[in-house]
Amino acid sequence: MSYFINFEHQSKQWKFDKYFADSRNFMKVNDEGKKLRVVKLGRLPIVSSFTSAFPPTTHDFGSFTVDSHIATAALIVFTVYGVFKELESEEKSAPIRAFYRTFVLIPDG
């Protein structure tokens, strides 16, 4: 399955501002200070960033794919992919959206 999203589209359906506000995408964010401000350290800040920063959603857990890139005692890097719908969408039929998130975990201390 393949998706194409035209970010120039002005429809309410394609507004992604609420998802990109804390983006650390090195290709799009040039402010080094912002990249450091939005990094999450510790259990609570990491989990709360996902539960409070984004609008309420329902996820298709059958769509989840987890790829582990590196797994050692000192470092774990994995990527999660899946699809979801926003629960408070302004559209009659909430659009299906996809996410692709990479996590880098290191031991505390």
Backbone bond lengths (Angstrom), bond angles and torsions (degrees), N, CA, C in turn:
res aa  C-N    CA-C-N  psi(-1)  N-CA   C-N-CA  omega(-1)  CA-C   N-CA-C  phi
1 M - - - 1.421 - - 1.521 107.89 -
2 S 1.302 116.65 141.77 1.453 121.79 -178.57 1.524 109.36 -132.99
3 Y 1.337 116.44 144.59 1.451 121.64 178.52 1.518 109.79 -122.96
4 F 1.332 116.16 145.53 1.456 121.65 172.15 1.507 107.38 -129.31
5 I 1.321 117.49 129.32 1.456 121.40 178.96 1.514 108.28 -124.51
6 N 1.321 116.38 123.81 1.453 122.19 176.64 1.522 107.18 -91.60
7 F 1.331 117.99 106.48 1.450 121.58 -175.25 1.520 112.54 -73.35
8 E 1.308 119.40 -7.28 1.457 122.06 176.94 1.523 111.13 -84.35
9 H 1.313 117.63 -11.30 1.458 123.00 -178.41 1.527 109.32 -63.06
10 Q 1.330 118.80 135.33 1.455 122.32 -174.01 1.525 113.85 -100.02
11 S 1.304 118.97 2.42 1.454 121.46 179.50 1.524 110.45 -62.75
12 K 1.351 117.02 147.98 1.461 121.00 175.89 1.526 110.62 -57.80
13 Q 1.307 116.53 -31.08 1.458 121.56 -177.22 1.524 111.39 -60.96
14 W 1.314 118.38 -28.36 1.458 121.04 -172.61 1.524 113.18 -106.16
15 K 1.312 119.62 16.49 1.464 121.70 178.13 1.532 109.18 -78.47
16 F 1.320 116.04 120.54 1.463 121.49 -177.33 1.522 112.28 -115.84
17 D 1.335 118.59 11.23 1.460 121.22 -175.61 1.525 112.88 -53.17
18 K 1.324 117.27 -41.56 1.461 120.26 -176.60 1.526 112.20 -66.83
19 Y 1.327 117.68 -20.03 1.459 121.06 179.00 1.526 112.49 -91.31
20 F 1.331 118.19 -24.21 1.457 121.18 -175.45 1.521 113.70 -101.55
21 A 1.320 118.96 0.60 1.469 121.39 -176.30 1.525 112.03 -58.21
22 D 1.326 117.86 -37.89 1.463 121.72 -179.37 1.524 112.37 -108.66
23 S 1.306 117.34 29.93 1.460 121.32 -178.11 1.519 111.70 -66.62
24 R 1.330 115.49 139.56 1.461 121.12 173.34 1.525 110.25 -114.47
25 N 1.303 117.04 21.83 1.461 122.57 -179.47 1.534 109.32 -59.13
26 F 1.312 117.09 113.95 1.458 121.98 -176.15 1.519 112.93 -64.15
27 M 1.315 117.71 -20.17 1.461 120.72 179.45 1.532 111.29 -82.40
28 K 1.332 118.29 -19.46 1.461 121.25 -174.57 1.530 113.99 -115.25
29 V 1.335 117.67 -26.61 1.461 121.12 -176.96 1.522 109.04 -105.12
30 N 1.323 116.42 119.25 1.460 120.99 -178.81 1.520 113.01 -100.08
31 D 1.319 117.92 -11.65 1.458 122.54 -178.13 1.532 109.55 -83.16
32 E 1.340 116.75 107.50 1.469 121.08 -178.64 1.525 111.34 -62.30
33 G 1.334 116.94 -35.04 1.463 120.37 178.11 1.512 112.05 -61.30
34 K 1.332 117.00 -40.78 1.463 120.69 179.03 1.528 110.43 -65.98
35 K 1.322 117.68 -40.13 1.466 120.51 179.26 1.526 110.66 -59.14
36 L 1.322 116.87 -38.54 1.465 120.77 179.60 1.527 111.55 -75.72
37 R 1.336 118.25 -35.96 1.466 121.59 -178.89 1.526 112.51 -66.05
38 V 1.309 117.82 -33.13 1.462 119.57 -174.18 1.526 113.70 -92.54
39 V 1.323 118.54 -2.99 1.460 119.79 176.23 1.528 108.62 -70.55
40 K 1.306 117.29 139.62 1.465 122.04 -177.37 1.525 109.28 -106.20
41 L 1.329 116.69 130.26 1.460 122.90 179.51 1.521 109.04 -122.61
42 G 1.320 116.93 129.35 1.458 121.33 178.99 1.516 112.68 97.26
43 R 1.324 115.04 158.81 1.466 121.01 -175.04 1.524 113.08 -60.91
44 L 1.341 116.62 -54.06 1.461 120.42 -174.72 1.523 112.90 -63.45
45 P 1.342 120.27 -47.69 1.465 118.93 178.80 1.533 113.51 -61.36
46 I 1.328 116.94 -35.29 1.462 119.93 179.71 1.525 110.32 -66.46
47 V 1.321 116.61 -50.15 1.466 120.42 -177.59 1.526 110.81 -67.28
48 S 1.331 117.70 -43.75 1.466 119.56 -176.97 1.526 111.72 -68.12
49 S 1.329 117.87 -25.47 1.463 119.11 177.63 1.525 111.40 -64.75
50 F 1.322 117.66 -28.61 1.460 120.62 178.75 1.518 112.38 -86.37
51 T 1.319 117.33 -28.23 1.456 119.36 -176.27 1.525 113.42 -88.44
52 S 1.333 117.83 -22.89 1.462 119.09 -176.38 1.526 114.05 -113.29
53 A 1.309 118.51 -22.22 1.464 120.68 -173.94 1.524 113.24 -81.87
54 F 1.321 117.53 -24.10 1.450 120.85 -175.10 1.528 110.49 -109.37
55 P 1.328 117.40 157.69 1.471 119.62 177.34 1.535 110.53 -67.97
56 P 1.343 117.35 159.39 1.471 120.29 178.25 1.536 110.70 -59.77
57 T 1.310 115.35 137.43 1.468 120.88 -177.29 1.522 110.63 -138.30
58 T 1.320 114.84 166.00 1.456 121.92 168.55 1.521 106.63 -124.00
59 H 1.316 116.06 131.47 1.467 121.18 -174.90 1.519 111.28 -106.41
60 D 1.314 115.09 147.05 1.464 121.71 172.83 1.527 106.07 -91.89
61 F 1.340 116.45 95.23 1.462 120.20 -175.36 1.524 112.29 -64.22
62 G 1.316 117.67 -21.94 1.457 120.59 175.89 1.521 112.71 -69.00
63 S 1.339 116.98 -17.81 1.463 120.84 179.86 1.527 112.37 -87.49
64 F 1.334 117.86 -10.07 1.459 120.68 -174.62 1.532 111.10 -66.47
65 T 1.304 114.05 134.58 1.462 121.98 172.99 1.521 106.69 -129.83
66 V 1.326 117.21 132.54 1.456 121.96 177.44 1.521 108.12 -119.05
67 D 1.322 116.15 123.41 1.460 122.11 176.88 1.517 108.04 -112.90
68 S 1.315 116.88 125.58 1.462 121.85 176.70 1.523 108.12 -97.41
69 H 1.328 116.17 119.75 1.458 120.99 -177.73 1.519 111.55 -90.88
70 I 1.336 116.29 -43.48 1.461 122.50 179.79 1.520 107.27 -140.17
71 A 1.317 116.96 136.26 1.462 121.10 176.27 1.520 108.52 -143.74
72 T 1.334 115.74 101.85 1.459 122.03 175.82 1.524 107.46 -129.19
73 A 1.328 116.64 177.72 1.463 120.34 177.97 1.529 111.23 -67.01
74 A 1.334 117.44 -23.26 1.464 121.17 -176.07 1.520 114.08 -104.26
75 L 1.334 118.20 -9.82 1.462 120.07 -173.99 1.524 110.67 -160.33
76 I 1.329 115.38 135.41 1.464 121.34 171.78 1.524 107.30 -130.67
77 V 1.316 116.07 128.00 1.463 121.86 176.27 1.524 107.05 -124.58
78 F 1.336 116.23 123.75 1.460 119.65 178.47 1.516 109.98 -143.78
79 T 1.321 115.93 158.85 1.453 123.29 -179.54 1.520 108.80 -123.53
80 V 1.330 116.05 137.26 1.462 122.19 177.05 1.522 107.75 -115.86
81 Y 1.328 116.62 132.55 1.459 123.60 176.74 1.522 107.98 -123.32
82 G 1.313 117.51 143.85 1.457 120.65 175.91 1.521 110.94 -172.29
83 V 1.327 115.91 177.95 1.459 121.36 177.99 1.526 109.31 -123.41
84 F 1.346 115.59 155.57 1.461 121.50 -177.86 1.518 110.43 -155.42
85 K 1.344 114.83 167.29 1.464 123.00 172.57 1.517 107.68 -124.95
86 E 1.336 116.45 144.46 1.456 120.83 174.24 1.526 108.71 -77.89
87 L 1.324 116.92 137.10 1.467 120.29 179.99 1.514 112.12 -80.63
88 E 1.325 117.45 -29.46 1.470 120.86 -177.83 1.522 110.87 -107.27
89 S 1.301 117.05 42.61 1.459 121.48 -179.54 1.516 110.30 -71.99
90 E 1.339 116.32 145.36 1.457 121.08 177.02 1.527 111.40 -80.61
91 E 1.299 117.17 -10.59 1.462 121.79 -179.48 1.533 109.55 -84.15
92 K 1.328 116.74 154.81 1.464 120.71 176.70 1.522 110.17 -62.32
93 S 1.297 116.24 -42.99 1.449 121.90 177.34 1.525 107.31 -117.04
94 A 1.323 116.15 111.86 1.463 120.36 -176.98 1.525 110.14 -60.00
95 P 1.334 116.89 134.01 1.467 119.40 179.39 1.524 111.02 -68.38
96 I 1.315 115.77 148.12 1.461 120.58 174.05 1.519 106.93 -84.61
97 R 1.314 115.83 127.28 1.459 121.29 -179.14 1.526 108.86 -118.55
98 A 1.312 115.66 158.89 1.454 121.23 178.21 1.519 109.48 -120.86
99 F 1.320 116.22 151.35 1.458 120.13 174.86 1.523 109.35 -130.89
100 Y 1.306 114.71 155.37 1.455 123.42 -179.39 1.516 105.24 -145.62
101 R 1.325 117.88 105.32 1.459 121.17 -172.53 1.534 109.61 -125.23
102 T 1.325 116.24 129.54 1.456 122.15 178.51 1.524 109.05 -103.37
103 F 1.341 116.04 132.86 1.455 122.42 179.68 1.528 109.13 -115.23
104 V 1.327 115.57 141.05 1.460 122.29 173.58 1.513 106.30 -122.12
105 L 1.327 116.61 116.67 1.466 122.01 -177.50 1.520 110.05 -114.59
106 I 1.334 114.06 134.04 1.468 120.17 173.95 1.527 107.47 -130.31
107 P 1.335 117.79 155.57 1.469 119.26 -179.50 1.526 111.57 -63.50
108 D 1.327 115.49 149.03 1.455 121.54 177.31 1.523 109.12 -73.41
109 G 1.311 115.13 131.79 1.466 119.14 176.33 1.438 110.62 99.02
